[in-house]
């Protein structure tokens, strides 16, 4: 890799490249991607949810069980395999993190399993992670909350200070640009100026001052819409220590999803990317595929007829603490997110839900290796066209 003038990210005593690969589920960022990113000296992240889809033997076992506890044990076994495999690829370089969604009903067991399997960092978003220090107690692991505004950061800091713990870093995700579930409660909020990186960074630095944390040097890591070396430089000048990217890593050669998944994301035009209400009651951003187009046409009717029915929960997972389909919540999405994301992982356009960020990709429609993406982000030098 070319030498970069960008300052390093220091996390848990390690000197790292100032790039964090965001966690993307179901199965989009598993051991191959996270391990490759870490091996290059950056932070690679495994998305913890439903990694069983990468293991044929575990999927075969799932065919014969419907008990929630048994299915959860299978998912935890998959997580264990993926963490250990990523660490093996990394060979002591970089940092291997696991992303756990607070909104998942079994988030506590995912955190504990990740720690037991040797994950070097736990990243938690999709809710205020007040309990993360307790869940990871006893493990030497970096704890990194994902938040979207200065108020949320202040709430988490005050709660964690009572537990005598500080975040090792904080990801600041902009809901107006990120893919997947977004850190706002309503669609009309996602472009609110309070989420602008300059506003949030200034507000968080002021919060540090008010809480007497100026010298703690907690790294701040903006996420969402970051697709160029120039944007990274500007954010570091504003006080960030690193940046996080999702979609550009999802379409790399090492990305764990099917090649057709990568093609869908890479070829999506701005008009193909839509924001809608997901089953978790949060806005979400995805590619307008045939499945999503069909769902959006029927959305109002489905929401009008929303009713609580636990039996509609896919294979008994009850994966989210709040699910519009299962719980009959009219303002939320009325589909099984586990089924749709699993279909996308396999590249199924007819059934898949393809989460994607709003910005153009650094290499356009090209699928390039992780090292070339990191090299470009660090130096601004485009790689030579593939032969």
PyMOL commands that set and color helices and strands:
alter all, ss='L'
color gray80, all
select helices_A, chain A and resi 31-39+51-54+56-62+68-90+107-117+132-135+150-162+187-189+193-195+197-210+214-216+229-237+247-250+259-267+270-272+290-304+310-312+314-316+324-327+337-345+370-379
alter helices_A, ss='H'
color red, helices_A
select strands_A, chain A and resi 9-11+14-16+19-21+43-47+95-101+121-125+142-147+169-173+180-181+219-223+242-245+273-277+283-287
alter strands_A, ss='S'
color yellow, strands_A
deselect
rebuild
show_as cartoon
